[in-house]
Amino acid sequence: MKHSLVEATFTEDKVKNYYAWRASNYDAGSGFEIGPHAEALRLAKVQPGQRVLDVACGTGRGTVGLAQAVGPTGKVDGLDLSNSMLAQAQTKIDKLELGQQVEFKQGNARELPYPDATFDLLYNGYMFDLIPIEGFTPILKEMARVLKPDGQLVLLNMSKPDERRTWFESVYEKWKFEPCCPVLMGPYVKMAGFTEIRRVYQPIRGSLVALLWGQEIVLARKSLG
Ligand SMILES: C[S@@+](CC[C@H](N)C(=O)[O-])C[C@H]1O[C@@H](n2cnc3c(N)ncnc32)[C@H](O)[C@@H]1O
């Protein structure tokens, strides 16, 4: 499995610096991610009153939809490595007057600062495509730890249709010109002990980025015990 993926190479410090630089223009430069977030939220079937964690929430693009779906009786926690991205997210949530049901925290997906079995649903958009492969299983296990039994995992990733090497990966491997490269998370989600795993792959629509990569949504449940 490992060999069907090209490995992301940015260290956490480099990721922090990159997103400090990208934060103020991240939304403007990633409009093609709006549709996939909407689709991931639709498939997640988030319920009013649920407790949700958005790991690597960035500028809060997914957090907004999650907060609207859980409503005033629910709560969304958003966590990210980058304070600059979190500042953008907080501004967005405040403007939409959703602040009562959302709390942001700076932190690392490798060590989630929440107790065991806290969340009904864990949402994570476009983070695993930045993480070196050795981090996949420990992070997924950490995600399972904070989910309640039968809690739902929803991953949205930069991806590719199948295990075959894409031309973008060959170029990425040579030049390492940006932090993200495509991942296929289903097998790792299974290895981390999740059940009911479902993958939906979609090409990107309406953007030249479609020539480079596509998106996967991976849905799964934490086993009952
Ligand atoms: C491509 S952005 C996506 C942001 C947001 N989820 C979205 O879909 O708009 C990736 C985000 O992952 C965050 N990130 C990367 N590694 C992380 C880690 N180990 N723990 C928490 N956040 C991380 C970055 O700081 C950045 O905000």
PDBQT file of the ligand as one rigid body, heavy atoms in Angstrom, charges set to zero:
ROOT
HETATM    1  C1  LIG A 301      -5.392  22.316   3.184  1.00  0.00    +0.000 C 
HETATM    2  S1  LIG A 301      -5.775  23.048   4.738  1.00  0.00    +0.000 S 
HETATM    3  C2  LIG A 301      -7.459  22.531   4.948  1.00  0.00    +0.000 C 
HETATM    4  C3  LIG A 301      -8.216  23.328   5.958  1.00  0.00    +0.000 C 
HETATM    5  C4  LIG A 301      -9.696  22.957   6.125  1.00  0.00    +0.000 C 
HETATM    6  N1  LIG A 301      -9.849  21.653   6.708  1.00  0.00    +0.000 N 
HETATM    7  C5  LIG A 301     -10.413  23.034   4.807  1.00  0.00    +0.000 C 
HETATM    8  O1  LIG A 301     -10.764  21.969   4.261  1.00  0.00    +0.000 OA
HETATM    9  O2  LIG A 301     -10.634  24.143   4.316  1.00  0.00    +0.000 OA
HETATM   10  C6  LIG A 301      -4.892  21.970   5.810  1.00  0.00    +0.000 C 
HETATM   11  C7  LIG A 301      -4.943  22.377   7.258  1.00  0.00    +0.000 C 
HETATM   12  O3  LIG A 301      -4.399  21.302   8.036  1.00  0.00    +0.000 OA
HETATM   13  C8  LIG A 301      -3.712  21.857   9.128  1.00  0.00    +0.000 C 
HETATM   14  N2  LIG A 301      -2.815  20.819   9.669  1.00  0.00    +0.000 N 
HETATM   15  C9  LIG A 301      -1.794  20.209   9.038  1.00  0.00    +0.000 A 
HETATM   16  N3  LIG A 301      -1.214  19.298   9.829  1.00  0.00    +0.000 NA
HETATM   17  C10 LIG A 301      -1.919  19.311  11.006  1.00  0.00    +0.000 A 
HETATM   18  C11 LIG A 301      -1.811  18.596  12.226  1.00  0.00    +0.000 A 
HETATM   19  N4  LIG A 301      -0.847  17.675  12.414  1.00  0.00    +0.000 N 
HETATM   20  N5  LIG A 301      -2.691  18.864  13.216  1.00  0.00    +0.000 NA
HETATM   21  C12 LIG A 301      -3.654  19.812  13.049  1.00  0.00    +0.000 A 
HETATM   22  N6  LIG A 301      -3.788  20.532  11.908  1.00  0.00    +0.000 NA
HETATM   23  C13 LIG A 301      -2.942  20.287  10.894  1.00  0.00    +0.000 A 
HETATM   24  C14 LIG A 301      -3.011  23.065   8.519  1.00  0.00    +0.000 C 
HETATM   25  O4  LIG A 301      -2.584  23.989   9.493  1.00  0.00    +0.000 OA
HETATM   26  C15 LIG A 301      -4.109  23.602   7.594  1.00  0.00    +0.000 C 
HETATM   27  O5  LIG A 301      -4.912  24.549   8.242  1.00  0.00    +0.000 OA
ENDROOT
TORSDOF 0
